[in-house]
């Protein structure tokens, strides 16, 4: 089984109001350089890495804003990865980017270093909403960044949009979809807004400066999204992800298929098939731990067979293919329909799940209210 590598770059030009990721505002190149050196040390010293036998078929630089790295900093990280891991020939190499953080020259440098997939955060083409989200770019920046990627010969581009933003109407969302589809990227990630505690947006909603998202409207937006995207030649393969044929995200699919992913950097989460471990979430503490010769791992969880079976079930349900009940029984010795008979009965009556050709799947409604389904298996 091939593995994936995730690298977390926490630096951003500004912090978005809805974001609960481990990020830091970019201050100067020296701080980034120090972080890159710590990252390289972690990759070199990680014992789990040295013992793993899997070939690596995907690299994903996430954040934060990895496109704030210089080409030289990216090259240093890539070099140590090649010294440490063995890669497959058809490597998928994704770099997350934000609009207005790259030039044509920089994109060409990234491409020459092996980056062959770009994922960038548009979130919305509405300038008013972008200000609310504190995104640090406008809609024109997003379009220009997409054009620069094409000029740099990127043939695999993905970008994100968020539905259900405060005061966003169904018409607003439809306009966003038209503008996204007009650009014709190879991949789209279309999310419903989630409100995370301890974010500025959560506080704005608590203090009634922004309205609470409307669940019924969000469901309408989701239905509209499925209709418009399908008509434009995209295939939905996961709750929030759509691609042209042969352009699904191989890296993100590893999470849903419970395949190994070795992750490095602040707050990075790894999985080797049975054990999950996570790094320190504070950037300064992460760097200090590395520089003092200590491990940045702050949490480790050895999954028992029941936990592995539960994760396998709900992660496969994220995929439109659903969960193959025969494969599940063969792998874990569990008849899922018998074990969860009562829960599955209620979920089917609520029209959240369906059974089709030995597969358990989420319905369209179930994709909107997926957490209610997943709770059965956690």
Phi, psi and omega in degrees: 000126180283152183252170174238159176238132175243132177240125182261122175249108192278352191280137177225156176292326177207166181260125181288149188291339183259355192278133173239018177285165177280098182228159176224146177288131179297125181249311179201163183293332180298319179295321178293318180299319179296320179295316180300318179296321177295319179300315179298319178296318179298315180299319181293322188263355185292111183297326180298327181292316185293336182266349184281146184251351185291142168282151183259129180243354177218142169236136180225116174264113181241179184195206016059193181229087181302335181290354173283345175296148170281162177300324180295318179294318178297319181297320179299318180292317180299318181300317182289329176296318180291331177286336187259327187241162172252129186251149174285163182290325184264052183297130170265120186237104184257137173235123175285144181220156170243146178306149177067022176243005183224156171243168177300318180299317181294318178297321177295323176296316178299317180298318180294337178275001175108356177294124183234007177216131180246133176236115183230148190271100173276309180071314175196153175262012180263112184299325178297315180292324178298322177295317178302320182279354182058044186285333178083010174214168174242177185298323179296323176301319181297314180296319180295321178297318178299316179298320178296321178298318178294319178297328179275009176069032171282122183252005179221093184241134175236143168218162187258145167228151179241129176258157177084024178291155179307130178068009178282130179265169177298323178294320176302315182294320178297320177299319178299316180297316179300317182293323178293312183292331178296329178286335175063052175288165179283338186213144176228136170246114186241109188251151166272137182302132172247136179264117181257136177302153177069017172255154178304323181294321177299319179293321178297323179287319178300320182273007177065020173282338174228148181284153174290135179304142181269113184296321180294319178294320178299321178296320177297318179297322180295315178300316179298319179300313181300318182294309185292319184290320179297320180294339182265010173091015178262144177255129175279125178242351178210166186314314187243010189234137186223142181214157167291162180308131177072016180239022176295158179283107180292327180292307182297331178297333179299323179295317183285338179262005179060038177266159185295136172225122178260120189243143184226149180109176182300135177065008183293139181245126182248160178209129181250011181112335179222330182245137172249139175218152186225147181269164173310138185272337181272126186299313181298317179295320179302310181297318181296320178299314180297313184293336178266009175081015181258163178281140177277357182288125182244353182209135178219134183225111177275115184279136173275177186297325179294317179293319178298317180296320179295315179296318179303317183294306187285333177287321176295328180292341175293334182277145180294336175293333179079195183258121177283109187293327179290319177297319179299316181293319180294322184282321187245355180068026184238129172274100187297322181295327178282318183294321184249030188308311184292316179298316182294326177299314180294320181294323178291319178296328179278002179062035178262338180225163175212158177249134182209116177050057179066016177242142171260126185229156169280142170279176175302317177295321180296330178291328177287320183249042187298328182299331178293327177285313184298329182301334180297326189259354183271000000 
